[in-house]
């Protein structure tokens, strides 16, 4: 059975996998006679400011990357439509701090269609559903709810926005993958976009080959079922499962790592999520990161995340604590890892821990 990554948890910073809107201006239309309908992108604005003030030597936070690198930063990433031109992938340095799974904001820009328009697509795994990642700082004239085919098995809720101003139009569509926790946006602009459907472009960008573990062989997974109704699936060749008590179990990574790497899952009766996390992480220091998202294993139950500060030196210990309301208490998930400094190895361990967290399932509380 193939596993689905949710990565809504892997914040461990265990590099990038552990641990879900509109955000950066789309490029202007390519029609020669059309005035740019959209404000310049963040990177363009920064470069212009540098030139005007005579500043030199300041690094552009947007770094050009390969498509392969982009896919490694975001599960279930989109692709450029077939026939697209001038395809460029970038990532925003430092943006991983805004992700509960420590993943950076990824951008895809391309030219496409007839007439040919310029598009900017962005995605960030671990971003909150209401985050602003598109950067289209315009006033929306039209806002409407819609649905995307292909994405979400053909039933992906999406939001369409259009800005109409003196210089033209800006269209944007955004959608949020609640299963993994990924926010997507797609934008374009032109002098006149009447009759244009940006939704059709977004639907063409779905990439089944980028589904988590799409190319992975079938595994003989095992499942642990707790006395409290939650279950965890794991690969027995990679993890050892130990039941701590009737309410808790621990899944320890058996592969090569710089130190102990494990996931603990517990049901704790009579506790409140935030209060428990505040007490549990009290000695983590003032730089502890606190983020809200979706509790793993649920569709819409609020989840609260706490992450240890990302330290360059020391033992390499990283920990993420997650809690959400469950039955008469909380479901508590603790992810612990040690970073080795070997990026490839750390990424692999992070992904394996993420698989375990992503496999968490809880019984239907409505039953």
C-alpha positions in Angstrom: 0.0 0.0 0.0 1.5 3.3 -1.0 1.8 5.9 1.6 0.5 9.4 1.3 2.7 12.1 2.7 1.0 14.9 4.5 4.1 16.6 5.8 2.0 18.8 7.8 4.2 17.9 10.6 7.6 17.5 9.9 8.7 20.8 11.1 11.5 19.3 12.9 13.5 21.2 10.6 14.9 17.8 10.0 15.7 19.6 6.9 12.7 19.7 4.8 10.1 17.1 5.0 8.8 16.8 8.5 6.9 18.3 10.4 -1.0 23.7 4.2 -4.5 32.6 -0.4 -2.8 34.4 -2.6 0.8 35.7 -2.6 3.4 37.2 -5.2 2.6 39.4 -8.1 2.3 37.7 -11.4 4.4 38.9 -14.3 2.8 41.3 -16.7 1.2 40.2 -20.0 3.4 39.7 -22.9 1.2 41.4 -25.5 3.3 44.3 -26.8 0.5 46.8 -26.7 -0.7 45.9 -23.2 0.3 47.9 -20.2 1.3 45.8 -17.2 -1.8 45.2 -15.3 -0.1 43.9 -12.2 2.4 45.3 -9.9 5.9 44.1 -10.2 6.9 41.0 -8.5 8.8 41.0 -5.2 12.1 40.2 -6.8 11.6 42.9 -9.5 10.8 45.5 -6.9 13.8 44.6 -4.8 16.1 44.8 -7.8 14.6 48.2 -8.9 15.1 49.6 -5.4 18.7 48.5 -5.4 19.4 50.2 -8.7 17.7 53.4 -7.7 19.6 53.7 -4.5 22.9 52.6 -6.0 23.0 49.5 -3.8 25.2 46.6 -4.8 26.2 43.3 -3.4 22.8 42.5 -1.7 21.7 39.0 -2.6 18.4 38.4 -4.3 16.3 36.2 -2.0 14.9 34.4 -5.0 17.2 31.6 -6.1 16.9 29.8 -9.4 16.6 26.1 -9.0 16.0 23.0 -11.1 12.6 21.3 -11.4 14.0 18.3 -9.6 14.9 20.5 -6.7 11.5 22.2 -6.7 9.8 18.8 -6.5 12.0 17.9 -3.5 10.8 21.0 -1.7 7.1 20.3 -2.2 5.1 17.1 -2.4 2.3 17.0 -5.0 3.9 20.0 -6.8 2.4 21.3 -10.1 4.1 21.2 -13.5 4.3 23.7 -16.4 1.5 23.1 -19.0 2.6 21.2 -22.0 4.0 23.6 -24.6 4.9 26.3 -22.1 7.9 28.5 -22.9 10.5 30.2 -20.8 9.9 27.9 -17.9 11.9 29.0 -14.8 11.8 27.5 -11.3 12.8 29.5 -8.2 12.7 29.3 -4.4 12.6 32.0 -1.8 15.4 31.8 0.7 14.3 32.2 4.3 10.7 31.4 3.5 10.9 28.0 5.2 10.5 29.7 8.5 6.8 30.3 7.5 6.2 26.6 6.9 5.3 24.1 9.6 7.3 21.5 7.8 10.3 23.8 7.1 9.7 23.9 3.3 10.5 27.0 1.2 8.2 28.8 -1.1 8.6 27.5 -4.7 7.8 29.6 -7.8 7.3 28.5 -11.4 7.1 31.2 -14.1 6.3 30.5 -17.8 4.7 31.8 -21.0 1.7 30.0 -22.4 -1.3 30.2 -24.6 -2.7 32.1 -27.6 -2.5 34.9 -27.0 0.6 34.2 -25.1 0.5 35.3 -21.4 3.0 35.3 -18.6 2.1 33.2 -15.6 3.5 32.9 -12.0 2.6 29.9 -10.0 3.6 29.4 -6.4 3.3 26.6 -3.8 4.4 26.1 -0.3 4.1 22.9 1.7 3.3 23.6 5.3 1.9 27.1 4.7 -1.3 28.0 6.5 -4.5 28.1 4.4 -4.9 31.9 4.8 -1.3 32.8 4.1 -0.5 35.3 1.4 2.1 33.8 -0.9 1.1 35.2 -4.2 2.0 38.8 -3.6 -0.6 40.4 -5.8 -1.1 43.6 -4.0 -4.2 44.8 -5.8 -7.8 45.3 -4.8 -9.9 42.5 -6.0 -13.0 43.5 -8.0 -14.3 39.9 -8.3 -14.0 37.1 -5.8 -15.7 33.7 -6.4 -15.5 30.1 -5.1 -15.0 27.4 -7.7 -13.7 23.8 -8.1 -10.7 22.4 -9.9 -10.7 19.2 -11.9 -7.8 16.8 -11.7 -6.7 18.2 -8.3 -8.2 16.6 -5.2 -9.6 13.7 -7.3 -11.5 16.3 -9.4 -13.2 18.1 -6.4 -10.6 20.6 -5.2 -12.2 23.8 -3.8 -10.5 26.9 -5.2 -10.9 30.7 -5.0 -10.9 32.9 -8.1 -10.0 36.6 -7.9 -9.9 39.3 -10.6 -8.7 42.9 -10.3 -9.9 45.4 -12.8 -8.1 48.8 -12.9 -7.0 51.5 -15.3 -4.0 49.6 -16.4 -5.8 46.3 -17.1 -6.7 43.1 -15.3 -5.1 40.6 -13.0 -6.5 37.1 -12.5 -5.5 34.8 -9.7 -6.7 31.4 -8.5 -5.6 29.7 -5.3 -6.3 26.4 -3.7 -5.2 24.4 -0.6 -4.5 20.7 -0.4 -5.7 20.0 3.1 -4.4 16.4 3.0 -0.8 17.3 2.9 -1.0 21.0 3.8 0.0 22.8 0.6 -1.1 26.2 -0.5 -1.0 27.0 -4.3 -1.6 30.1 -6.3 -1.5 30.9 -10.1 -1.6 34.4 -11.5 -1.5 36.3 -14.8 -2.3 39.7 -16.1 -3.3 41.4 -19.4 -5.0 44.5 -20.7 -8.2 42.5 -21.1 -9.0 39.1 -19.7 -12.7 38.9 -20.4 -13.7 35.4 -21.4 -10.4 34.0 -20.1 -10.5 31.1 -17.6 -7.4 30.7 -15.5 -9.0 27.7 -13.9 -8.3 25.7 -17.1 -4.6 26.5 -16.8 -4.4 25.4 -13.2 -6.1 22.1 -14.1 -3.5 21.4 -16.7 -0.7 21.9 -14.2 -1.7 18.8 -12.1 1.2 16.4 -12.1 0.3 12.8 -11.1 4.0 11.9 -11.3 4.6 14.3 -8.4 2.2 12.5 -6.0 4.0 11.4 -2.8 5.8 8.1 -3.4 4.3 7.8 -6.9 7.2 5.8 -8.1 7.8 3.8 -4.9 7.3 0.1 -4.9 4.5 -1.5 -2.9 5.5 -2.1 0.7 4.4 -4.7 3.2 3.3 -2.1 5.8 2.2 -2.8 9.3 -0.4 -0.9 11.3 -0.6 -0.2 15.0 -4.1 0.4 16.4 -4.3 2.0 19.8 -7.0 1.4 22.4 -8.2 5.0 21.8 -9.1 4.6 18.2 -6.0 6.1 16.4 -3.8 4.1 14.1 -0.3 4.5 12.6 1.1 2.7 9.6 4.8 2.0 9.2 7.4 0.0 7.3 8.8 -2.6 9.7 12.1 -2.6 7.8 12.6 1.0 8.7 10.8 1.4 12.0 10.4 -0.5 15.3 7.1 -0.1 17.0 6.9 -0.2 20.8 3.8 0.2 22.8 4.6 2.4 25.8 1.2 2.0 27.5 -2.4 1.5 26.4 -2.5 5.2 25.3 0.9 5.7 23.7 3.2 4.1 21.2 6.7 4.9 19.8 8.1 4.4 16.3 11.9 4.4 16.2 13.8 4.8 13.0 16.2 1.9 12.4 18.3 3.4 9.6 21.5 5.3 9.7 21.1 8.7 11.5 23.2 11.1 13.6 21.2 10.2 16.7 17.8 8.9 17.9 15.0 9.6 15.4 11.5 8.7 16.4 7.8 9.5 16.4 5.7 9.2 19.5 1.9 9.3 19.4 -0.3 9.5 22.6 -3.8 10.1 23.7 -3.8 12.2 26.8 -7.2 12.6 28.6 -8.3 15.8 30.3 -5.8 18.1 28.6 -6.2 21.1 26.3 -3.9 21.3 23.2 -2.3 24.7 23.7 -2.0 24.6 27.5 -0.3 21.2 27.3 2.1 22.3 24.6 3.0 25.4 26.6 3.9 23.3 29.6 5.7 20.6 27.5 7.9 23.1 25.7 8.4 25.5 28.6 12.2 25.0 28.6 12.7 25.2 24.8 13.5 28.8 25.0 12.0 32.1 23.7 12.9 31.2 20.1 10.5 28.3 20.0 8.3 28.5 16.9 4.5 28.2 17.3 2.3 27.6 14.3 -1.3 26.5 13.9 -2.4 24.1 11.2 -4.5 20.9 10.8 -4.0 18.0 13.2 -2.5 15.0 11.3 -5.1 12.3 10.6 -8.0 14.7 10.5 -9.6 16.9 7.8 -10.2 20.0 9.7 -9.4 19.6 13.4 -7.1 22.5 14.5 -3.5 21.4 15.2 -1.0 23.3 17.3 2.7 23.0 16.5 5.8 23.9 18.5 9.3 23.6 17.1 12.7 23.9 18.7 14.9 26.7 17.5 17.0 25.8 14.5 20.6 25.8 15.8 23.6 25.5 13.5 25.8 24.1 16.3 25.4 21.6 19.1 23.9 18.1 19.0 21.7 18.7 16.0 18.7 17.7 18.1 15.4 18.9 16.6 12.0 18.4 18.0 8.4 19.1 16.9 5.5 18.7 19.3 1.9 18.7 17.9 -1.4 18.6 19.7 -5.0 18.8 18.8 -8.4 18.1 20.5 -9.3 14.4 20.4 -12.2 12.8 22.3 -12.0 13.9 26.0 -8.5 15.2 25.7 -5.8 15.6 23.1 -3.8 13.6 20.5 -0.2 14.4 21.1 2.5 13.7 18.4 6.2 14.2 19.2 8.8 14.1 16.4 12.4 13.9 17.4 15.5 13.9 15.1 19.2 14.6 15.1 20.6 16.5 12.1 23.9 15.2 10.8 24.9 18.0 8.5 24.7 15.7 5.5 21.8 17.3 3.6 20.9 14.1 1.6 20.9 11.9 4.6 19.0 14.4 6.8 16.4 14.8 4.0 15.9 11.1 3.8 15.4 10.6 7.5 13.0 13.6 7.6 11.0 12.1 4.8 10.8 8.7 6.6 9.6 10.4 9.8 7.1 12.4 7.8 5.7 9.2 6.3 4.9 7.9 9.8 3.3 11.2 10.9 1.3 11.4 7.7 0.0 7.9 8.2 -1.7 8.8 11.5 -5.5 8.2 11.3 -8.1 8.8 13.9 -11.6 7.2 14.2 -14.5 9.3 13.1 -15.5 11.3 16.1 -19.0 11.8 14.7 -19.7 8.1 15.1 
